[in-house]
Amino acid sequence: MNEDQQNQETKTAKRHFENMGEAFRSGSEAGAQKAREAAPTVKSALADAVHDLAFGLAYGSNFVGAFAEEFVPQSVRDGFARGAAAGRAASHKAREKAADVITPEKSGPELA
């Protein structure tokens, strides 16, 4: 075995600890140091990912809106608008009916 191989083996040899607490503290300190070193890179990558996600959502929603505006015939858009208005009117009517059932007005003699 030559000298370089021995030096490399010495450098990569595991450290032996006196007790479990010492090993835990050493691992904790080493992990914290590695996290501090990696934090700027992770932070930058996360910021880039959030930026790309926000850009994609904004682009996609505007693309769909522009696509619908340009390629959906006016009669279809009018039908959607009339259907939405009819749905809101039906919902309002059903809500009023339910409110009348839940809180009926007192008209007439009360039963004792």
MOPAC internal coordinates of N, CA, C and O (Angstrom, degrees):
PM7 1SCF
backbone

  N    0.0000 0     0.00 0     0.00 0    0    0    0
  C    1.4471 1     0.00 0     0.00 0    1    0    0
  C    1.5277 1   107.87 1     0.00 0    2    1    0
  O    1.2310 1   120.63 1   -47.59 1    3    2    1
  N    1.3210 1   116.41 1   132.41 1    3    2    1
  C    1.4585 1   117.44 1  -178.63 1    5    3    2
  C    1.5259 1   111.13 1   -88.75 1    6    5    3
  O    1.2310 1   120.63 1    -5.83 1    7    6    5
  N    1.2941 1   116.40 1   174.17 1    7    6    5
  C    1.4640 1   123.02 1  -173.86 1    9    7    6
  C    1.5358 1   112.19 1   -66.02 1   10    9    7
  O    1.2310 1   119.79 1   140.74 1   11   10    9
  N    1.3341 1   118.00 1   -39.26 1   11   10    9
  C    1.4708 1   121.41 1   179.91 1   13   11   10
  C    1.5272 1   111.56 1   -62.30 1   14   13   11
  O    1.2310 1   120.57 1   137.64 1   15   14   13
  N    1.3163 1   116.52 1   -42.36 1   15   14   13
  C    1.4569 1   120.16 1   179.37 1   17   15   14
  C    1.5248 1   110.51 1   -64.69 1   18   17   15
  O    1.2310 1   119.87 1   139.58 1   19   18   17
  N    1.3159 1   117.84 1   -40.42 1   19   18   17
  C    1.4604 1   120.74 1   178.72 1   21   19   18
  C    1.5248 1   111.02 1   -63.95 1   22   21   19
  O    1.2310 1   120.04 1   137.87 1   23   22   21
  N    1.3420 1   117.54 1   -42.13 1   23   22   21
  C    1.4616 1   121.06 1   179.20 1   25   23   22
  C    1.5256 1   110.77 1   -63.61 1   26   25   23
  O    1.2310 1   120.74 1   140.29 1   27   26   25
  N    1.3348 1   116.19 1   -39.71 1   27   26   25
  C    1.4610 1   119.36 1  -179.21 1   29   27   26
  C    1.5353 1   110.18 1   -68.11 1   30   29   27
  O    1.2310 1   120.09 1   139.34 1   31   30   29
  N    1.3134 1   117.43 1   -40.66 1   31   30   29
  C    1.4520 1   120.68 1   177.65 1   33   31   30
  C    1.5193 1   111.21 1   -63.36 1   34   33   31
  O    1.2310 1   120.26 1   142.54 1   35   34   33
  N    1.3052 1   117.10 1   -37.46 1   35   34   33
  C    1.4607 1   121.56 1   179.05 1   37   35   34
  C    1.5224 1   110.26 1   -66.07 1   38   37   35
  O    1.2310 1   120.24 1   139.83 1   39   38   37
  N    1.3227 1   117.14 1   -40.17 1   39   38   37
  C    1.4659 1   121.07 1  -179.18 1   41   39   38
  C    1.5247 1   112.00 1   -68.04 1   42   41   39
  O    1.2310 1   119.83 1   145.51 1   43   42   41
  N    1.3384 1   117.93 1   -34.49 1   43   42   41
  C    1.4596 1   120.68 1  -176.44 1   45   43   42
  C    1.5193 1   113.06 1   -94.10 1   46   45   43
  O    1.2310 1   119.56 1  -179.23 1   47   46   45
  N    1.3150 1   118.45 1     0.77 1   47   46   45
  C    1.4562 1   121.11 1  -179.73 1   49   47   46
  C    1.5299 1   110.17 1   -67.24 1   50   49   47
  O    1.2310 1   121.05 1   -34.37 1   51   50   49
  N    1.3346 1   115.59 1   145.63 1   51   50   49
  C    1.4584 1   120.49 1   179.36 1   53   51   50
  C    1.5148 1   110.64 1   -71.82 1   54   53   51
  O    1.2310 1   121.51 1   -35.52 1   55   54   53
  N    1.3060 1   114.72 1   144.48 1   55   54   53
  C    1.4621 1   120.11 1   177.85 1   57   55   54
  C    1.5291 1   108.59 1   -84.82 1   58   57   55
  O    1.2310 1   120.24 1   -41.56 1   59   58   57
  N    1.2930 1   117.15 1   138.44 1   59   58   57
  C    1.4619 1   121.55 1   178.43 1   61   59   58
  C    1.5209 1   108.56 1  -100.04 1   62   61   59
  O    1.2310 1   120.67 1   -45.77 1   63   62   61
  N    1.3119 1   116.32 1   134.23 1   63   62   61
  C    1.4567 1   122.23 1  -177.72 1   65   63   62
  C    1.5146 1   110.55 1  -106.51 1   66   65   63
  O    1.2310 1   121.41 1   -25.07 1   67   66   65
  N    1.3342 1   114.90 1   154.93 1   67   66   65
  C    1.4603 1   120.62 1   179.82 1   69   67   66
  C    1.5303 1   111.51 1   -72.59 1   70   69   67
  O    1.2310 1   120.68 1   142.01 1   71   70   69
  N    1.3490 1   116.30 1   -37.99 1   71   70   69
  C    1.4649 1   118.78 1  -179.68 1   73   71   70
  C    1.5293 1   109.95 1  -148.91 1   74   73   71
  O    1.2310 1   120.97 1    -6.63 1   75   74   73
  N    1.2966 1   115.76 1   173.37 1   75   74   73
  C    1.4705 1   121.78 1  -177.11 1   77   75   74
  C    1.5207 1   111.31 1   -65.76 1   78   77   75
  O    1.2310 1   119.39 1   141.06 1   79   78   77
  N    1.3047 1   118.76 1   -38.94 1   79   78   77
  C    1.4641 1   122.25 1  -179.95 1   81   79   78
  C    1.5196 1   111.92 1   -60.51 1   82   81   79
  O    1.2310 1   120.71 1   138.18 1   83   82   81
  N    1.3204 1   116.24 1   -41.82 1   83   82   81
  C    1.4671 1   120.66 1   178.78 1   85   83   82
  C    1.5279 1   110.19 1   -64.71 1   86   85   83
  O    1.2310 1   120.63 1   137.95 1   87   86   85
  N    1.3201 1   116.40 1   -42.05 1   87   86   85
  C    1.4694 1   120.27 1   178.65 1   89   87   86
  C    1.5357 1   110.38 1   -63.83 1   90   89   87
  O    1.2310 1   120.59 1   138.59 1   91   90   89
  N    1.3239 1   116.48 1   -41.41 1   91   90   89
  C    1.4623 1   120.55 1   179.81 1   93   91   90
  C    1.5294 1   110.91 1   -64.63 1   94   93   91
  O    1.2310 1   120.39 1   133.47 1   95   94   93
  N    1.3263 1   116.86 1   -46.53 1   95   94   93
  C    1.4747 1   120.40 1   178.96 1   97   95   94
  C    1.5187 1   111.15 1   -60.59 1   98   97   95
  O    1.2310 1   120.46 1   136.80 1   99   98   97
  N    1.3326 1   116.72 1   -43.20 1   99   98   97
  C    1.4553 1   120.86 1  -179.97 1  101   99   98
  C    1.5351 1   110.76 1   -62.83 1  102  101   99
  O    1.2310 1   120.72 1   135.94 1  103  102  101
  N    1.3139 1   116.24 1   -44.06 1  103  102  101
  C    1.4654 1   120.38 1   177.50 1  105  103  102
  C    1.5106 1   111.88 1   -64.36 1  106  105  103
  O    1.2310 1   120.82 1   140.26 1  107  106  105
  N    1.3190 1   116.04 1   -39.74 1  107  106  105
  C    1.4558 1   120.81 1   178.80 1  109  107  106
  C    1.5229 1   111.33 1   -63.40 1  110  109  107
  O    1.2310 1   120.82 1   135.02 1  111  110  109
  N    1.3125 1   116.04 1   -44.98 1  111  110  109
  C    1.4715 1   120.27 1   179.22 1  113  111  110
  C    1.5236 1   111.12 1   -65.41 1  114  113  111
  O    1.2310 1   120.34 1   138.17 1  115  114  113
  N    1.3159 1   116.96 1   -41.83 1  115  114  113
  C    1.4721 1   120.38 1   179.60 1  117  115  114
  C    1.5244 1   110.31 1   -65.27 1  118  117  115
  O    1.2310 1   120.31 1   138.43 1  119  118  117
  N    1.3286 1   117.01 1   -41.57 1  119  118  117
  C    1.4654 1   120.60 1   178.61 1  121  119  118
  C    1.5166 1   112.17 1   -64.77 1  122  121  119
  O    1.2310 1   120.70 1   138.07 1  123  122  121
  N    1.3318 1   116.27 1   -41.93 1  123  122  121
  C    1.4609 1   120.13 1   178.92 1  125  123  122
  C    1.5209 1   110.71 1   -63.73 1  126  125  123
  O    1.2310 1   120.33 1   139.42 1  127  126  125
  N    1.3224 1   116.98 1   -40.58 1  127  126  125
  C    1.4685 1   120.78 1   178.83 1  129  127  126
  C    1.5262 1   110.68 1   -63.81 1  130  129  127
  O    1.2310 1   120.45 1   135.87 1  131  130  129
  N    1.3266 1   116.74 1   -44.13 1  131  130  129
  C    1.4712 1   120.13 1   178.89 1  133  131  130
  C    1.5330 1   110.16 1   -63.62 1  134  133  131
  O    1.2310 1   120.07 1   141.58 1  135  134  133
  N    1.3272 1   117.46 1   -38.42 1  135  134  133
  C    1.4645 1   120.99 1   179.15 1  137  135  134
  C    1.5288 1   110.65 1   -65.10 1  138  137  135
  O    1.2310 1   120.36 1   138.10 1  139  138  137
  N    1.3415 1   116.92 1   -41.90 1  139  138  137
  C    1.4736 1   120.00 1   177.76 1  141  139  138
  C    1.5261 1   111.03 1   -62.83 1  142  141  139
  O    1.2310 1   120.50 1   143.41 1  143  142  141
  N    1.3159 1   116.65 1   -36.59 1  143  142  141
  C    1.4625 1   120.12 1   178.93 1  145  143  142
  C    1.5247 1   111.52 1   -70.82 1  146  145  143
  O    1.2310 1   120.28 1   144.18 1  147  146  145
  N    1.3206 1   117.07 1   -35.82 1  147  146  145
  C    1.4624 1   121.03 1  -176.14 1  149  147  146
  C    1.5258 1   113.03 1   -86.29 1  150  149  147
  O    1.2310 1   119.72 1   162.58 1  151  150  149
  N    1.3220 1   118.13 1   -17.42 1  151  150  149
  C    1.4680 1   121.61 1  -173.70 1  153  151  150
  C    1.5248 1   113.76 1   -56.34 1  154  153  151
  O    1.2310 1   118.20 1   132.94 1  155  154  153
  N    1.3230 1   121.03 1   -47.06 1  155  154  153
  C    1.4685 1   119.07 1  -179.72 1  157  155  154
  C    1.5354 1   112.93 1   -60.43 1  158  157  155
  O    1.2310 1   120.58 1   141.09 1  159  158  157
  N    1.3190 1   116.50 1   -38.91 1  159  158  157
  C    1.4639 1   120.00 1   179.56 1  161  159  158
  C    1.5175 1   110.60 1   -67.47 1  162  161  159
  O    1.2310 1   120.22 1   135.45 1  163  162  161
  N    1.3243 1   117.18 1   -44.55 1  163  162  161
  C    1.4612 1   121.37 1   179.53 1  165  163  162
  C    1.5275 1   109.99 1   -64.87 1  166  165  163
  O    1.2310 1   120.37 1   137.70 1  167  166  165
  N    1.3206 1   116.89 1   -42.30 1  167  166  165
  C    1.4599 1   121.35 1   179.77 1  169  167  166
  C    1.5259 1   110.52 1   -61.00 1  170  169  167
  O    1.2310 1   120.37 1   135.58 1  171  170  169
  N    1.3092 1   116.90 1   -44.42 1  171  170  169
  C    1.4631 1   121.63 1   178.93 1  173  171  170
  C    1.5264 1   110.98 1   -63.81 1  174  173  171
  O    1.2310 1   120.34 1   136.61 1  175  174  173
  N    1.3150 1   116.96 1   -43.39 1  175  174  173
  C    1.4644 1   120.98 1   179.86 1  177  175  174
  C    1.5262 1   110.80 1   -64.78 1  178  177  175
  O    1.2310 1   120.51 1   139.41 1  179  178  177
  N    1.3282 1   116.63 1   -40.59 1  179  178  177
  C    1.4589 1   120.85 1   178.81 1  181  179  178
  C    1.5294 1   110.86 1   -65.79 1  182  181  179
  O    1.2310 1   120.20 1   137.62 1  183  182  181
  N    1.3210 1   117.23 1   -42.38 1  183  182  181
  C    1.4660 1   120.80 1   178.11 1  185  183  182
  C    1.5257 1   110.58 1   -62.58 1  186  185  183
  O    1.2310 1   120.07 1   138.57 1  187  186  185
  N    1.3187 1   117.48 1   -41.43 1  187  186  185
  C    1.4628 1   120.81 1   177.39 1  189  187  186
  C    1.5271 1   111.31 1   -63.26 1  190  189  187
  O    1.2310 1   120.63 1   139.06 1  191  190  189
  N    1.3279 1   116.39 1   -40.94 1  191  190  189
  C    1.4696 1   120.16 1   179.92 1  193  191  190
  C    1.5240 1   111.18 1   -65.09 1  194  193  191
  O    1.2310 1   120.21 1   136.51 1  195  194  193
  N    1.3317 1   117.21 1   -43.49 1  195  194  193
  C    1.4648 1   120.49 1   178.75 1  197  195  194
  C    1.5267 1   110.30 1   -64.49 1  198  197  195
  O    1.2310 1   120.32 1   139.10 1  199  198  197
  N    1.3270 1   117.00 1   -40.90 1  199  198  197
  C    1.4661 1   120.84 1   177.88 1  201  199  198
  C    1.5261 1   110.39 1   -60.60 1  202  201  199
  O    1.2310 1   120.46 1   132.36 1  203  202  201
  N    1.3272 1   116.72 1   -47.64 1  203  202  201
  C    1.4591 1   120.52 1  -178.75 1  205  203  202
  C    1.5280 1   111.40 1   -63.74 1  206  205  203
  O    1.2310 1   120.34 1   141.28 1  207  206  205
  N    1.3245 1   116.95 1   -38.72 1  207  206  205
  C    1.4584 1   121.00 1   178.20 1  209  207  206
  C    1.5270 1   110.80 1   -64.57 1  210  209  207
  O    1.2310 1   120.34 1   133.42 1  211  210  209
  N    1.3285 1   116.96 1   -46.58 1  211  210  209
  C    1.4663 1   120.60 1   179.44 1  213  211  210
  C    1.5239 1   110.66 1   -63.10 1  214  213  211
  O    1.2310 1   120.17 1   137.38 1  215  214  213
  N    1.3149 1   117.27 1   -42.62 1  215  214  213
  C    1.4619 1   121.25 1   178.53 1  217  215  214
  C    1.5289 1   109.92 1   -61.17 1  218  217  215
  O    1.2310 1   120.52 1   134.12 1  219  218  217
  N    1.3288 1   116.60 1   -45.88 1  219  218  217
  C    1.4676 1   120.72 1  -179.51 1  221  219  218
  C    1.5143 1   112.36 1   -62.14 1  222  221  219
  O    1.2310 1   120.31 1   137.20 1  223  222  221
  N    1.3312 1   117.01 1   -42.80 1  223  222  221
  C    1.4669 1   119.95 1   178.69 1  225  223  222
  C    1.5217 1   111.37 1   -64.11 1  226  225  223
  O    1.2310 1   120.39 1   135.28 1  227  226  225
  N    1.3178 1   116.86 1   -44.72 1  227  226  225
  C    1.4620 1   120.20 1   179.94 1  229  227  226
  C    1.5256 1   110.61 1   -64.72 1  230  229  227
  O    1.2310 1   120.76 1   135.58 1  231  230  229
  N    1.3159 1   116.15 1   -44.42 1  231  230  229
  C    1.4584 1   120.37 1   179.77 1  233  231  230
  C    1.5176 1   110.67 1   -61.97 1  234  233  231
  O    1.2310 1   121.01 1   131.96 1  235  234  233
  N    1.3405 1   115.67 1   -48.04 1  235  234  233
  C    1.4642 1   120.18 1  -177.80 1  237  235  234
  C    1.5144 1   113.02 1   -62.40 1  238  237  235
  O    1.2310 1   120.30 1   136.25 1  239  238  237
  N    1.3236 1   117.04 1   -43.75 1  239  238  237
  C    1.4717 1   118.98 1  -178.44 1  241  239  238
  C    1.5258 1   110.71 1   -67.66 1  242  241  239
  O    1.2310 1   119.85 1   140.99 1  243  242  241
  N    1.3036 1   117.88 1   -39.01 1  243  242  241
  C    1.4679 1   119.77 1   177.96 1  245  243  242
  C    1.5182 1   111.40 1   -71.08 1  246  245  243
  O    1.2310 1   120.04 1   145.12 1  247  246  245
  N    1.3173 1   117.54 1   -34.88 1  247  246  245
  C    1.4555 1   120.23 1   177.95 1  249  247  246
  C    1.5213 1   110.58 1   -63.72 1  250  249  247
  O    1.2310 1   120.48 1   134.58 1  251  250  249
  N    1.3328 1   116.68 1   -45.42 1  251  250  249
  C    1.4647 1   120.22 1   179.42 1  253  251  250
  C    1.5279 1   110.50 1   -61.59 1  254  253  251
  O    1.2310 1   120.59 1   136.40 1  255  254  253
  N    1.3307 1   116.47 1   -43.60 1  255  254  253
  C    1.4610 1   119.45 1   178.37 1  257  255  254
  C    1.5169 1   112.39 1   -62.14 1  258  257  255
  O    1.2310 1   120.36 1   135.23 1  259  258  257
  N    1.3210 1   116.91 1   -44.77 1  259  258  257
  C    1.4637 1   120.61 1   179.16 1  261  259  258
  C    1.5192 1   110.83 1   -66.48 1  262  261  259
  O    1.2310 1   120.53 1   140.83 1  263  262  261
  N    1.3082 1   116.59 1   -39.17 1  263  262  261
  C    1.4695 1   120.71 1   178.50 1  265  263  262
  C    1.5191 1   110.28 1   -61.71 1  266  265  263
  O    1.2310 1   120.87 1   132.46 1  267  266  265
  N    1.3349 1   115.94 1   -47.54 1  267  266  265
  C    1.4617 1   119.85 1   179.55 1  269  267  266
  C    1.5257 1   110.87 1   -62.65 1  270  269  267
  O    1.2310 1   120.63 1   139.61 1  271  270  269
  N    1.3071 1   116.39 1   -40.39 1  271  270  269
  C    1.4690 1   120.83 1  -179.50 1  273  271  270
  C    1.5232 1   111.38 1   -63.45 1  274  273  271
  O    1.2310 1   120.16 1   140.60 1  275  274  273
  N    1.3186 1   117.31 1   -39.40 1  275  274  273
  C    1.4700 1   121.06 1  -174.81 1  277  275  274
  C    1.5232 1   114.11 1   -86.07 1  278  277  275
  O    1.2310 1   119.95 1   143.08 1  279  278  277
  N    1.3210 1   117.70 1   -36.92 1  279  278  277
  C    1.4527 1   119.17 1  -168.62 1  281  279  278
  C    1.5177 1   115.28 1  -108.78 1  282  281  279
  O    1.2310 1   119.24 1   164.55 1  283  282  281
  N    1.3213 1   119.06 1   -15.45 1  283  282  281
  C    1.4601 1   120.52 1   178.07 1  285  283  282
  C    1.5270 1   107.28 1   -85.36 1  286  285  283
  O    1.2310 1   120.08 1   -52.50 1  287  286  285
  N    1.3325 1   117.45 1   127.50 1  287  286  285
  C    1.4671 1   120.05 1  -178.76 1  289  287  286
  C    1.5306 1   112.38 1   -60.11 1  290  289  287
  O    1.2310 1   121.05 1   -28.61 1  291  290  289
  N    1.3063 1   115.59 1   151.39 1  291  290  289
  C    1.4640 1   121.60 1  -178.38 1  293  291  290
  C    1.5216 1   111.29 1   -59.10 1  294  293  291
  O    1.2310 1   119.86 1   142.11 1  295  294  293
  N    1.3216 1   117.87 1   -37.89 1  295  294  293
  C    1.4657 1   120.39 1  -179.67 1  297  295  294
  C    1.5283 1   111.29 1   -62.35 1  298  297  295
  O    1.2310 1   120.42 1   143.12 1  299  298  297
  N    1.3196 1   116.79 1   -36.88 1  299  298  297
  C    1.4728 1   120.14 1   178.31 1  301  299  298
  C    1.5198 1   109.69 1   -68.63 1  302  301  299
  O    1.2310 1   120.45 1   136.32 1  303  302  301
  N    1.3346 1   116.75 1   -43.68 1  303  302  301
  C    1.4740 1   119.61 1   178.22 1  305  303  302
  C    1.5241 1   110.86 1   -61.42 1  306  305  303
  O    1.2310 1   120.58 1   139.43 1  307  306  305
  N    1.3520 1   116.50 1   -40.57 1  307  306  305
  C    1.4696 1   120.13 1   178.00 1  309  307  306
  C    1.5238 1   110.56 1   -63.68 1  310  309  307
  O    1.2310 1   120.80 1   140.67 1  311  310  309
  N    1.3304 1   116.07 1   -39.33 1  311  310  309
  C    1.4672 1   120.05 1   178.29 1  313  311  310
  C    1.5242 1   111.53 1   -63.10 1  314  313  311
  O    1.2310 1   120.47 1   137.88 1  315  314  313
  N    1.3341 1   116.70 1   -42.12 1  315  314  313
  C    1.4688 1   119.89 1   176.48 1  317  315  314
  C    1.5251 1   110.42 1   -61.56 1  318  317  315
  O    1.2310 1   120.22 1   137.01 1  319  318  317
  N    1.3304 1   117.18 1   -42.99 1  319  318  317
  C    1.4667 1   120.86 1  -178.61 1  321  319  318
  C    1.5241 1   110.56 1   -64.73 1  322  321  319
  O    1.2310 1   120.28 1   135.92 1  323  322  321
  N    1.3483 1   117.06 1   -44.08 1  323  322  321
  C    1.4797 1   119.83 1   179.07 1  325  323  322
  C    1.5271 1   110.82 1   -66.02 1  326  325  323
  O    1.2310 1   120.36 1   140.25 1  327  326  325
  N    1.3259 1   116.91 1   -39.75 1  327  326  325
  C    1.4682 1   120.63 1   178.64 1  329  327  326
  C    1.5245 1   111.70 1   -64.23 1  330  329  327
  O    1.2310 1   120.72 1   139.04 1  331  330  329
  N    1.3272 1   116.23 1   -40.96 1  331  330  329
  C    1.4677 1   119.92 1   178.32 1  333  331  330
  C    1.5192 1   110.86 1   -64.79 1  334  333  331
  O    1.2310 1   120.50 1   138.97 1  335  334  333
  N    1.3410 1   116.65 1   -41.03 1  335  334  333
  C    1.4709 1   120.15 1   178.84 1  337  335  334
  C    1.5222 1   110.37 1   -65.41 1  338  337  335
  O    1.2310 1   119.86 1   138.20 1  339  338  337
  N    1.3242 1   117.87 1   -41.80 1  339  338  337
  C    1.4618 1   121.00 1   178.45 1  341  339  338
  C    1.5350 1   110.78 1   -64.62 1  342  341  339
  O    1.2310 1   120.38 1   140.99 1  343  342  341
  N    1.3184 1   116.87 1   -39.01 1  343  342  341
  C    1.4651 1   120.41 1   177.48 1  345  343  342
  C    1.5136 1   112.28 1   -64.12 1  346  345  343
  O    1.2310 1   120.87 1   138.45 1  347  346  345
  N    1.3492 1   115.94 1   -41.55 1  347  346  345
  C    1.4761 1   118.67 1   177.13 1  349  347  346
  C    1.5225 1   110.92 1   -64.13 1  350  349  347
  O    1.2310 1   120.06 1   139.43 1  351  350  349
  N    1.3433 1   117.50 1   -40.57 1  351  350  349
  C    1.4741 1   120.45 1   179.80 1  353  351  350
  C    1.5253 1   110.68 1   -64.96 1  354  353  351
  O    1.2310 1   120.26 1   137.70 1  355  354  353
  N    1.3295 1   117.11 1   -42.30 1  355  354  353
  C    1.4656 1   120.52 1   178.71 1  357  355  354
  C    1.5224 1   110.77 1   -64.85 1  358  357  355
  O    1.2310 1   120.64 1   140.44 1  359  358  357
  N    1.3063 1   116.38 1   -39.56 1  359  358  357
  C    1.4597 1   120.78 1   178.37 1  361  359  358
  C    1.5273 1   110.72 1   -63.77 1  362  361  359
  O    1.2310 1   120.65 1   137.16 1  363  362  361
  N    1.3203 1   116.36 1   -42.84 1  363  362  361
  C    1.4684 1   120.53 1   179.81 1  365  363  362
  C    1.5301 1   110.36 1   -63.64 1  366  365  363
  O    1.2310 1   121.01 1   137.77 1  367  366  365
  N    1.3373 1   115.67 1   -42.23 1  367  366  365
  C    1.4669 1   120.42 1   179.96 1  369  367  366
  C    1.5318 1   110.56 1   -64.68 1  370  369  367
  O    1.2310 1   120.05 1   137.17 1  371  370  369
  N    1.3341 1   117.50 1   -42.83 1  371  370  369
  C    1.4657 1   121.33 1   179.33 1  373  371  370
  C    1.5250 1   110.84 1   -66.02 1  374  373  371
  O    1.2310 1   120.75 1   142.58 1  375  374  373
  N    1.3320 1   116.18 1   -37.42 1  375  374  373
  C    1.4624 1   119.70 1   179.15 1  377  375  374
  C    1.5317 1   110.28 1   -65.55 1  378  377  375
  O    1.2310 1   120.38 1   139.43 1  379  378  377
  N    1.3349 1   116.87 1   -40.57 1  379  378  377
  C    1.4744 1   120.06 1   178.07 1  381  379  378
  C    1.5133 1   110.94 1   -64.52 1  382  381  379
  O    1.2310 1   120.51 1   138.65 1  383  382  381
  N    1.3358 1   116.63 1   -41.35 1  383  382  381
  C    1.4667 1   120.95 1   179.18 1  385  383  382
  C    1.5244 1   110.54 1   -62.50 1  386  385  383
  O    1.2310 1   120.70 1   136.34 1  387  386  385
  N    1.3143 1   116.26 1   -43.66 1  387  386  385
  C    1.4651 1   120.50 1   179.79 1  389  387  386
  C    1.5218 1   110.53 1   -65.35 1  390  389  387
  O    1.2310 1   120.14 1   141.41 1  391  390  389
  N    1.3168 1   117.34 1   -38.59 1  391  390  389
  C    1.4579 1   120.50 1   178.71 1  393  391  390
  C    1.5203 1   110.53 1   -64.87 1  394  393  391
  O    1.2310 1   120.04 1   142.37 1  395  394  393
  N    1.3425 1   117.53 1   -37.63 1  395  394  393
  C    1.4659 1   120.81 1   178.31 1  397  395  394
  C    1.5236 1   111.04 1   -65.77 1  398  397  395
  O    1.2310 1   119.84 1   142.04 1  399  398  397
  N    1.3108 1   117.92 1   -37.96 1  399  398  397
  C    1.4665 1   121.43 1   179.38 1  401  399  398
  C    1.5210 1   110.28 1   -69.95 1  402  401  399
  O    1.2310 1   120.22 1   139.15 1  403  402  401
  N    1.3113 1   117.18 1   -40.85 1  403  402  401
  C    1.4603 1   120.93 1  -177.11 1  405  403  402
  C    1.5171 1   111.50 1   -71.63 1  406  405  403
  O    1.2310 1   119.98 1   137.37 1  407  406  405
  N    1.3154 1   117.65 1   -42.63 1  407  406  405
  C    1.4662 1   121.75 1  -179.67 1  409  407  406
  C    1.5269 1   109.32 1  -125.54 1  410  409  407
  O    1.2310 1   120.38 1  -100.65 1  411  410  409
  N    1.3397 1   116.88 1    79.35 1  411  410  409
  C    1.4675 1   119.75 1  -179.52 1  413  411  410
  C    1.5350 1   110.91 1   -68.51 1  414  413  411
  O    1.2310 1   121.54 1   -32.91 1  415  414  413
  N    1.3161 1   114.67 1   147.09 1  415  414  413
  C    1.4729 1   119.39 1   176.98 1  417  415  414
  C    1.5243 1   107.82 1   -77.26 1  418  417  415
  O    1.2310 1   121.24 1   -35.51 1  419  418  417
  N    1.3131 1   115.24 1   144.49 1  419  418  417
  C    1.4622 1   119.96 1   179.69 1  421  419  418
  C    1.5253 1   107.98 1   -85.80 1  422  421  419
  O    1.2310 1   121.46 1   -77.04 1  423  422  421
  N    1.3220 1   114.82 1   102.96 1  423  422  421
  C    1.4628 1   118.94 1   176.61 1  425  423  422
  C    1.5065 1   107.33 1  -132.72 1  426  425  423
  O    1.2310 1   120.95 1   -65.88 1  427  426  425
  N    1.2844 1   115.78 1   114.12 1  427  426  425
  C    1.4561 1   120.22 1  -178.55 1  429  427  426
  C    1.5104 1   110.41 1   116.74 1  430  429  427
  O    1.2310 1   121.56 1    -3.95 1  431  430  429
  N    1.3040 1   114.63 1   176.05 1  431  430  429
  C    1.4804 1   118.67 1  -177.34 1  433  431  430
  C    1.5365 1   110.82 1   -70.59 1  434  433  431
  O    1.2310 1   122.64 1   -37.22 1  435  434  433
  N    1.2879 1   112.54 1   142.78 1  435  434  433
  C    1.4601 1   119.61 1   177.97 1  437  435  434
  C    1.5103 1   108.86 1   -84.51 1  438  437  435
  O    1.2310 1   121.24 1   -37.15 1  439  438  437
  N    1.3061 1   115.23 1   142.85 1  439  438  437
  C    1.4584 1   119.42 1   177.36 1  441  439  438
  C    1.5199 1   108.61 1   -87.04 1  442  441  439
  O    1.2310 1   120.61 1   -43.83 1  443  442  441
  N    1.2862 1   116.44 1   136.17 1  443  442  441
  C    1.4520 1   120.89 1  -178.29 1  445  443  442
  C    1.4817 1   113.11 1   -91.38 1  446  445  443
  O    1.2310 1   120.10 1   180.00 1  447  446  445

